[in-house]
Amino acid sequence: MMDIDIAKIDAGGAPRKLKVATVSLAGCFGCHMSFLDIDERLLPLLELVEFDRSPLTDIKHCGPCDIGLIEGGVCNAENVHVLREFRANCKVLIALGACAVNGGLPAQRNHLELADLLQEVYRTGHGLAEGSRIPDDPELPLPLNQVHPVHEVVRIDYFLPGCPPSGDAIWAFLTQLIEGKDPSLGHGLLHYD
């Protein structure tokens, strides 16, 4: 069981809400959409947690949190930075969905050389304008040679597979974790399609 203590009491004598953060790296944002598919159960969840970085808050950097949900694989230098920041600030880090767990669809490019891929996409691909060039703006994050699942960059405490995992699976997983249990999802909630 992970070290999440929801019995902590705040200064006013009330149970302390857990802080939860989410982020999306190289993926489609489908896991966040599934998170929203917990629908009306968001209201009782908000009685137990407070959101830090997430699309619900528009907070850009993760502060100290109890639980971090991360979707997407790692494909560039910015993803590495964000993932390391998340690991440093989250007591428990959960790889959410196929891209975070094993690289998912973004990792389909791993059998190609990055230089060849960039050349095809930006220089020689069908329909490109004469003189097209590979973007080299210093504001763009440097791509990695391969797309990596998040556990190859930082320690991950839990894995919730699926493409994406269902809202019901995310709900069951989070509520078990908040209750201090090791999450265990049955056959009906885990899908690999």
Short mmCIF file of the C-alpha atoms (twelve columns), coordinates in Angstrom:
data_MODEL
# 
_entry.id   MODEL 
# 
loop_
_atom_site.group_PDB 
_atom_site.id 
_atom_site.type_symbol 
_atom_site.label_atom_id 
_atom_site.label_alt_id 
_atom_site.label_comp_id 
_atom_site.label_asym_id 
_atom_site.label_seq_id 
_atom_site.Cartn_x 
_atom_site.Cartn_y 
_atom_site.Cartn_z 
_atom_site.pdbx_PDB_model_num 
ATOM 1   C CA . MET A 1   0.000   0.000  0.000   1 
ATOM 2   C CA . MET A 2   1.269   3.496  -0.838  1 
ATOM 3   C CA . ASP A 3   1.842   6.230  1.721   1 
ATOM 4   C CA . ILE A 4   -1.348  8.249  1.397   1 
ATOM 5   C CA . ASP A 5   -2.782  9.340  4.703   1 
ATOM 6   C CA . ILE A 6   -6.270  10.797 4.287   1 
ATOM 7   C CA . ALA A 7   -6.834  10.783 8.026   1 
ATOM 8   C CA . LYS A 8   -4.612  13.851 8.468   1 
ATOM 9   C CA . ILE A 9   -6.462  16.713 10.097  1 
ATOM 10  C CA . ASP A 10  -6.033  20.308 8.994   1 
ATOM 11  C CA . ALA A 11  -5.628  23.245 11.395  1 
ATOM 12  C CA . GLY A 12  -9.406  23.646 11.662  1 
ATOM 13  C CA . GLY A 13  -9.942  20.033 12.776  1 
ATOM 14  C CA . ALA A 14  -11.391 18.846 9.456   1 
ATOM 15  C CA . PRO A 15  -9.977  15.961 7.407   1 
ATOM 16  C CA . ARG A 16  -7.381  17.248 4.967   1 
ATOM 17  C CA . LYS A 17  -8.264  17.001 1.283   1 
ATOM 18  C CA . LEU A 18  -5.768  15.152 -0.874  1 
ATOM 19  C CA . LYS A 19  -4.078  17.201 -3.580  1 
ATOM 20  C CA . VAL A 20  -4.342  15.689 -7.060  1 
ATOM 21  C CA . ALA A 21  -2.541  16.834 -10.201 1 
ATOM 22  C CA . THR A 22  -2.877  15.654 -13.803 1 
ATOM 23  C CA . VAL A 23  -0.867  16.235 -16.952 1 
ATOM 24  C CA . SER A 24  -0.844  15.062 -20.550 1 
ATOM 25  C CA . LEU A 25  2.381   14.412 -22.469 1 
ATOM 26  C CA . ALA A 26  2.585   12.784 -25.941 1 
ATOM 27  C CA . GLY A 27  -0.910  11.435 -26.424 1 
ATOM 28  C CA . CYS A 28  -4.384  12.396 -27.504 1 
ATOM 29  C CA . PHE A 29  -5.860  13.702 -24.227 1 
ATOM 30  C CA . GLY A 30  -8.290  10.758 -24.260 1 
ATOM 31  C CA . CYS A 31  -7.415  9.722  -20.703 1 
ATOM 32  C CA . HIS A 32  -8.361  13.180 -19.438 1 
ATOM 33  C CA . MET A 33  -11.626 12.879 -21.350 1 
ATOM 34  C CA . SER A 34  -12.236 9.521  -19.646 1 
ATOM 35  C CA . PHE A 35  -11.476 11.167 -16.315 1 
ATOM 36  C CA . LEU A 36  -14.272 13.639 -17.078 1 
ATOM 37  C CA . ASP A 37  -16.489 10.639 -17.891 1 
ATOM 38  C CA . ILE A 38  -16.776 9.954  -14.182 1 
ATOM 39  C CA . ASP A 39  -19.530 12.546 -14.638 1 
ATOM 40  C CA . GLU A 40  -21.582 13.392 -11.533 1 
ATOM 41  C CA . ARG A 41  -19.126 11.450 -9.362  1 
ATOM 42  C CA . LEU A 42  -16.811 14.456 -9.747  1 
ATOM 43  C CA . LEU A 43  -18.869 16.191 -7.041  1 
ATOM 44  C CA . PRO A 44  -18.250 13.643 -4.250  1 
ATOM 45  C CA . LEU A 45  -14.627 13.385 -5.457  1 
ATOM 46  C CA . LEU A 46  -14.245 17.146 -4.940  1 
ATOM 47  C CA . GLU A 47  -15.240 16.638 -1.297  1 
ATOM 48  C CA . LEU A 48  -12.135 14.426 -0.890  1 
ATOM 49  C CA . VAL A 49  -9.585  16.064 -3.186  1 
ATOM 50  C CA . GLU A 50  -8.327  19.429 -4.305  1 
ATOM 51  C CA . PHE A 51  -6.902  19.772 -7.811  1 
ATOM 52  C CA . ASP A 52  -3.500  21.275 -8.391  1 
ATOM 53  C CA . ARG A 53  -2.145  21.252 -11.974 1 
ATOM 54  C CA . SER A 54  -4.861  19.993 -14.298 1 
ATOM 55  C CA . PRO A 55  -7.032  21.193 -17.177 1 
ATOM 56  C CA . LEU A 56  -9.723  21.832 -14.558 1 
ATOM 57  C CA . THR A 57  -7.589  24.480 -12.823 1 
ATOM 58  C CA . ASP A 58  -5.266  25.701 -15.587 1 
ATOM 59  C CA . ILE A 59  -2.380  25.682 -13.074 1 
ATOM 60  C CA . LYS A 60  0.799   25.340 -15.161 1 
ATOM 61  C CA . HIS A 61  3.263   23.842 -12.631 1 
ATOM 62  C CA . CYS A 62  2.723   21.087 -10.128 1 
ATOM 63  C CA . GLY A 63  3.088   21.941 -6.453  1 
ATOM 64  C CA . PRO A 64  3.359   19.358 -3.668  1 
ATOM 65  C CA . CYS A 65  0.642   16.756 -4.304  1 
ATOM 66  C CA . ASP A 66  -0.520  13.449 -2.944  1 
ATOM 67  C CA . ILE A 67  -1.524  11.889 -6.281  1 
ATOM 68  C CA . GLY A 68  -0.334  12.608 -9.811  1 
ATOM 69  C CA . LEU A 69  -2.080  11.207 -12.889 1 
ATOM 70  C CA . ILE A 70  0.035   11.309 -16.006 1 
ATOM 71  C CA . GLU A 71  -1.145  10.414 -19.489 1 
ATOM 72  C CA . GLY A 72  0.923   10.207 -22.640 1 
ATOM 73  C CA . GLY A 73  4.351   8.959  -23.544 1 
ATOM 74  C CA . VAL A 74  7.617   10.874 -23.420 1 
ATOM 75  C CA . CYS A 75  8.641   12.163 -26.870 1 
ATOM 76  C CA . ASN A 76  10.582  15.378 -26.281 1 
ATOM 77  C CA . ALA A 77  12.750  17.283 -23.805 1 
ATOM 78  C CA . GLU A 78  9.781   19.217 -22.405 1 
ATOM 79  C CA . ASN A 79  7.968   15.926 -21.614 1 
ATOM 80  C CA . VAL A 80  11.049  14.766 -19.669 1 
ATOM 81  C CA . HIS A 81  11.138  18.017 -17.686 1 
ATOM 82  C CA . VAL A 82  7.407   17.948 -16.882 1 
ATOM 83  C CA . LEU A 83  7.547   14.274 -15.888 1 
ATOM 84  C CA . ARG A 84  10.524  14.807 -13.564 1 
ATOM 85  C CA . GLU A 85  8.792   17.820 -11.990 1 
ATOM 86  C CA . PHE A 86  5.704   15.669 -11.464 1 
ATOM 87  C CA . ARG A 87  7.703   12.859 -9.843  1 
ATOM 88  C CA . ALA A 88  9.450   15.343 -7.531  1 
ATOM 89  C CA . ASN A 89  6.126   16.817 -6.391  1 
ATOM 90  C CA . CYS A 90  3.797   13.798 -6.201  1 
ATOM 91  C CA . LYS A 91  3.846   11.210 -3.436  1 
ATOM 92  C CA . VAL A 92  2.104   8.714  -5.720  1 
ATOM 93  C CA . LEU A 93  2.426   8.791  -9.495  1 
ATOM 94  C CA . ILE A 94  0.017   6.872  -11.725 1 
ATOM 95  C CA . ALA A 95  0.671   6.079  -15.390 1 
ATOM 96  C CA . LEU A 96  -2.775  6.496  -16.925 1 
ATOM 97  C CA . GLY A 97  -3.497  4.825  -20.258 1 
ATOM 98  C CA . ALA A 98  -1.579  2.969  -22.951 1 
ATOM 99  C CA . CYS A 99  0.671   5.861  -23.990 1 
ATOM 100 C CA . ALA A 100 1.967   6.385  -20.444 1 
ATOM 101 C CA . VAL A 101 2.145   2.645  -19.714 1 
ATOM 102 C CA . ASN A 102 3.896   1.455  -22.889 1 
ATOM 103 C CA . GLY A 103 4.308   4.409  -25.286 1 
ATOM 104 C CA . GLY A 104 1.007   3.740  -27.068 1 
ATOM 105 C CA . LEU A 105 0.380   5.110  -30.540 1 
ATOM 106 C CA . PRO A 106 3.110   7.792  -30.371 1 
ATOM 107 C CA . ALA A 107 5.667   4.974  -30.003 1 
ATOM 108 C CA . GLN A 108 4.707   3.705  -33.465 1 
ATOM 109 C CA . ARG A 109 7.434   6.013  -34.761 1 
ATOM 110 C CA . ASN A 110 10.121  4.149  -32.794 1 
ATOM 111 C CA . HIS A 111 10.987  1.856  -35.696 1 
ATOM 112 C CA . LEU A 112 11.984  4.899  -37.789 1 
ATOM 113 C CA . GLU A 113 15.097  7.031  -37.526 1 
ATOM 114 C CA . LEU A 114 14.167  10.491 -36.206 1 
ATOM 115 C CA . ALA A 115 16.130  12.280 -38.953 1 
ATOM 116 C CA . ASP A 116 14.314  10.276 -41.653 1 
ATOM 117 C CA . LEU A 117 10.966  10.937 -40.011 1 
ATOM 118 C CA . LEU A 118 11.537  14.701 -39.811 1 
ATOM 119 C CA . GLN A 119 12.761  14.760 -43.410 1 
ATOM 120 C CA . GLU A 120 9.628   12.962 -44.633 1 
ATOM 121 C CA . VAL A 121 7.179   15.026 -42.595 1 
ATOM 122 C CA . TYR A 122 8.663   18.446 -43.239 1 
ATOM 123 C CA . ARG A 123 10.748  18.259 -46.431 1 
ATOM 124 C CA . THR A 124 9.812   15.521 -48.872 1 
ATOM 125 C CA . GLY A 125 6.301   14.468 -47.881 1 
ATOM 126 C CA . HIS A 126 3.417   14.612 -50.352 1 
ATOM 127 C CA . GLY A 127 1.698   17.994 -50.564 1 
ATOM 128 C CA . LEU A 128 4.489   20.078 -49.011 1 
ATOM 129 C CA . ALA A 129 5.339   23.466 -50.473 1 
ATOM 130 C CA . GLU A 130 8.619   23.983 -52.308 1 
ATOM 131 C CA . GLY A 131 11.358  24.968 -49.851 1 
ATOM 132 C CA . SER A 132 9.642   23.545 -46.753 1 
ATOM 133 C CA . ARG A 133 12.067  23.103 -43.892 1 
ATOM 134 C CA . ILE A 134 12.281  21.258 -40.598 1 
ATOM 135 C CA . PRO A 135 11.233  23.641 -37.788 1 
ATOM 136 C CA . ASP A 136 14.208  24.765 -35.713 1 
ATOM 137 C CA . ASP A 137 12.788  27.499 -33.527 1 
ATOM 138 C CA . PRO A 138 14.533  27.482 -30.124 1 
ATOM 139 C CA . GLU A 139 11.083  27.648 -28.481 1 
ATOM 140 C CA . LEU A 140 10.252  24.144 -29.748 1 
ATOM 141 C CA . PRO A 141 11.160  21.259 -27.440 1 
ATOM 142 C CA . LEU A 142 13.838  18.954 -28.813 1 
ATOM 143 C CA . PRO A 143 12.385  15.625 -29.950 1 
ATOM 144 C CA . LEU A 144 13.824  12.443 -28.471 1 
ATOM 145 C CA . ASN A 145 15.070  9.699  -30.781 1 
ATOM 146 C CA . GLN A 146 12.391  7.370  -29.377 1 
ATOM 147 C CA . VAL A 147 9.063   7.711  -27.573 1 
ATOM 148 C CA . HIS A 148 9.299   6.228  -24.082 1 
ATOM 149 C CA . PRO A 149 6.715   5.017  -21.581 1 
ATOM 150 C CA . VAL A 150 6.885   7.129  -18.434 1 
ATOM 151 C CA . HIS A 151 8.391   4.372  -16.260 1 
ATOM 152 C CA . GLU A 152 11.576  4.517  -18.357 1 
ATOM 153 C CA . VAL A 153 12.126  8.100  -17.137 1 
ATOM 154 C CA . VAL A 154 10.821  8.144  -13.529 1 
ATOM 155 C CA . ARG A 155 9.554   5.719  -10.900 1 
ATOM 156 C CA . ILE A 156 5.847   5.006  -11.303 1 
ATOM 157 C CA . ASP A 157 3.775   3.692  -8.394  1 
ATOM 158 C CA . TYR A 158 0.727   2.415  -10.269 1 
ATOM 159 C CA . PHE A 159 -0.244  1.613  -13.843 1 
ATOM 160 C CA . LEU A 160 -3.814  1.933  -15.130 1 
ATOM 161 C CA . PRO A 161 -3.853  0.571  -18.702 1 
ATOM 162 C CA . GLY A 162 -6.395  1.137  -21.448 1 
ATOM 163 C CA . CYS A 163 -6.765  3.293  -24.511 1 
ATOM 164 C CA . PRO A 164 -8.199  5.072  -22.711 1 
ATOM 165 C CA . PRO A 165 -9.186  3.483  -19.395 1 
ATOM 166 C CA . SER A 166 -12.892 3.977  -18.798 1 
ATOM 167 C CA . GLY A 167 -14.293 6.606  -16.470 1 
ATOM 168 C CA . ASP A 168 -15.563 3.754  -14.280 1 
ATOM 169 C CA . ALA A 169 -12.054 2.271  -14.070 1 
ATOM 170 C CA . ILE A 170 -10.529 5.646  -13.161 1 
ATOM 171 C CA . TRP A 171 -13.243 6.235  -10.553 1 
ATOM 172 C CA . ALA A 172 -12.780 2.796  -8.958  1 
ATOM 173 C CA . PHE A 173 -8.999  3.151  -9.002  1 
ATOM 174 C CA . LEU A 174 -8.990  6.627  -7.418  1 
ATOM 175 C CA . THR A 175 -11.593 5.872  -4.766  1 
ATOM 176 C CA . GLN A 176 -9.732  2.737  -3.672  1 
ATOM 177 C CA . LEU A 177 -6.478  4.693  -3.513  1 
ATOM 178 C CA . ILE A 178 -8.093  7.545  -1.557  1 
ATOM 179 C CA . GLU A 179 -9.495  4.986  0.889   1 
ATOM 180 C CA . GLY A 180 -5.922  3.834  1.515   1 
ATOM 181 C CA . LYS A 181 -6.289  0.558  -0.366  1 
ATOM 182 C CA . ASP A 182 -4.055  -0.857 -3.069  1 
ATOM 183 C CA . PRO A 183 -6.241  -0.453 -6.170  1 
ATOM 184 C CA . SER A 184 -7.372  -3.696 -7.727  1 
ATOM 185 C CA . LEU A 185 -9.611  -3.617 -10.770 1 
ATOM 186 C CA . GLY A 186 -11.429 -6.684 -11.991 1 
ATOM 187 C CA . HIS A 187 -11.753 -8.028 -15.478 1 
ATOM 188 C CA . GLY A 188 -14.807 -5.891 -16.259 1 
ATOM 189 C CA . LEU A 189 -12.996 -2.578 -15.737 1 
ATOM 190 C CA . LEU A 190 -9.727  -3.270 -17.561 1 
ATOM 191 C CA . HIS A 191 -9.741  -3.113 -21.347 1 
ATOM 192 C CA . TYR A 192 -6.813  -3.235 -23.734 1 
ATOM 193 C CA . ASP A 193 -8.619  -2.210 -26.925 1 
# 
